[in-house]
Amino acid sequence: MGFARAHRPTLASVTDVVALLRAALGDAVSTIPAELDAARADRSGQRSSAAPVVIVTARNTEDVQATTRIASEHRIPVVTRGAGTGLAGGAIAGGGEIVLSTLAMNAILEINLDDELAVVQPGIINDDLNRALAEKGLWFAPDPASKAISTVGGNIATNAGGLLCAKYGVTREAVLGLKIVLADGRLLSLGHRTVKGVTGLDLTALVIGSEGTLGVIVEATLKLRSIPLGPVATIGAYFTSVEQAARASSVITASRLKPAAMELLDATALEGIGEYLGLELGGRGSYLLVQMDGPSAGIEADAAVAIIRSLGGDAELSTDPEEGERLFAIRRSFHPAMAARGTVLIEDVAVPRSQLPAMFEAIADIEVRFGIQIPTVAHAGDGNLHPNFVFEGADVPDNVWAAADELFLACLRLGGTLTGEHGVGILKKRWLGDELGTDQLELQKQIKLVFDPQGILNPGKVF
Ligand SMILES: Cc1cc2nc3c(=O)[nH]c(=O)nc-3n(C[C@H](O)[C@H](O)[C@H](O)COP(=O)(O)OP(=O)(O)OC[C@H]3O[C@@H](n4cnc5c(N)ncnc54)[C@H](O)[C@@H]3O)c2cc1C
């Protein structure tokens, strides 16, 4: 697929720019075809129609500044890339573009126990950071399912979520400050190291989730938490219908219980997982996984089991780590189970938690009308659903896009949002106006231009 680009450079200027980058950055610059080819895709299933011109693997902030200065002088688009695990096409680079990889900027610059914060470079892998923090009893809470393979910079640029968000917040709640390089090479220091801080507009929050369109994140000051104490309590519960399971999750939330994770799998998802794991899960209806942590885990789990049983669920509760892992493994197997069935388009919408049953009803209705199955997993604790479309071949079939279109509009009608955690990228920009409305969309475009007047940072993404 091709992308709209703000400024299409001439071939001569692109060649000149590669020479300029080499002169300024030496070994950090690569035009190896296999590396250029890899940057044409992320994990969204999308691929650009042509390879980018060059990849700069930045070693430090100065490399990022040199790259953006040269790009800016010659009006060449820059696509910033972390680990390339994104699901919205945000890190995909195309013809005439520079890829700026922050993957090698992966140092932990500081862990401050007194202030419960860490300062890191953007390329550090989420799990690697958490391994280092765990030695000190601390924790960076954002936990995308891709935490073993995605960078903290990518997590910040997409405002990543995960399984623990209802209790511990999304990435935005775990970032105090950022250093970013603007399109013209200027370095800005946003936010603060203090718990509070209201000086001026909150540009840190604006950059979080901006998908590489406003600046390149070169450093992040992260808010840490203590690792919760005590054993976790895990509940696995089967319900005859997904609406019933969704209702149970809504009642658990409304009862002011605070699950660390609350995940819901519908019948089609459960059936696929059963096939994948060789378990008899087909015909067991849908599955609700609830995990409580902290000192009151046991008491809260007993209360959740009582709610589940009162609403017709068949619940099993365990505080044994191995048994808990067995109950959790069903949820963890969702993505590999879907991937084993064919090509997967992983969708991502969020509704107010009270609207989860209605959203599942809407999905069931779309399945019937389009004659397709839409296996769905939901982070039920925060109302975030991942309806999956599984098909053969590389390209998303037209009827899948048509069904996805209806799904997005149904979610908006229920007071929801088009993306809970994966971002807009190239996949969802055509629906952006449906949620934001004309005036807000225009305002957002103007904000983008204030940061990046030439439109060279990740053009064609989000807007
Ligand atoms: C199996 C699987 C499970 C996943 N589960 C989750 C999940 O539970 N929750 C979730 O939220 N996501 C999930 N994702 C999606 C993805 O892992 C996240 O979006 C992640 O935050 C992307 O990080 P990355 O380093 O791979 O970024 P990339 O894919 O390289 O980039 C993503 C976006 O961030 C921008 N970007 C990257 N680095 C920077 C930087 N330094 N400065 C400015 N912009 C930058 C890019 O331009 C792009 O727009 C999953 C993906 C996979 C494959």
The ligand as an ORCA input file, in Angstrom:
! r2SCAN-3c Opt
* xyz 0 1
  C       1.843    -10.292     20.189
  C       1.603     -8.819     20.425
  C       0.915     -8.427     21.542
  C       0.676     -7.073     21.773
  N       0.007     -6.709     22.903
  C      -0.198     -5.405     23.166
  C      -0.881     -5.007     24.360
  O      -1.268     -5.830     25.185
  N      -1.085     -3.694     24.565
  C      -0.646     -2.747     23.683
  O      -0.855     -1.562     23.927
  N       0.003     -3.096     22.541
  C       0.240     -4.388     22.269
  N       0.903     -4.747     21.120
  C       1.307     -3.703     20.156
  C       2.752     -3.172     20.328
  O       3.610     -4.129     20.902
  C       2.755     -1.883     21.135
  O       2.089     -0.870     20.410
  C       4.156     -1.377     21.520
  O       4.016     -0.297     22.420
  C       4.987     -0.941     20.316
  O       6.352     -0.829     20.724
  P       7.523     -0.933     19.644
  O       8.805     -0.673     20.335
  O       7.442     -2.203     18.900
  O       7.154      0.293     18.693
  P       7.067      0.356     17.097
  O       6.117     -0.653     16.577
  O       8.431      0.342     16.530
  O       6.440      1.803     16.904
  C       5.115      2.073     17.292
  C       4.830      3.567     17.106
  O       5.614      4.310     18.009
  C       6.471      5.229     17.323
  N       7.745      5.236     18.043
  C       8.504      4.165     18.413
  N       9.584      4.579     19.095
  C       9.509      5.940     19.180
  C      10.342      6.953     19.747
  N      11.482      6.681     20.371
  N       9.952      8.247     19.609
  C       8.809      8.577     18.970
  N       7.996      7.652     18.405
  C       8.345      6.357     18.508
  C       6.549      4.713     15.892
  O       6.771      5.758     14.979
  C       5.175      4.087     15.728
  O       4.242      5.068     15.367
  C       1.143     -6.098     20.849
  C       1.858     -6.501     19.719
  C       2.090     -7.845     19.501
  C       2.870     -8.252     18.289
*
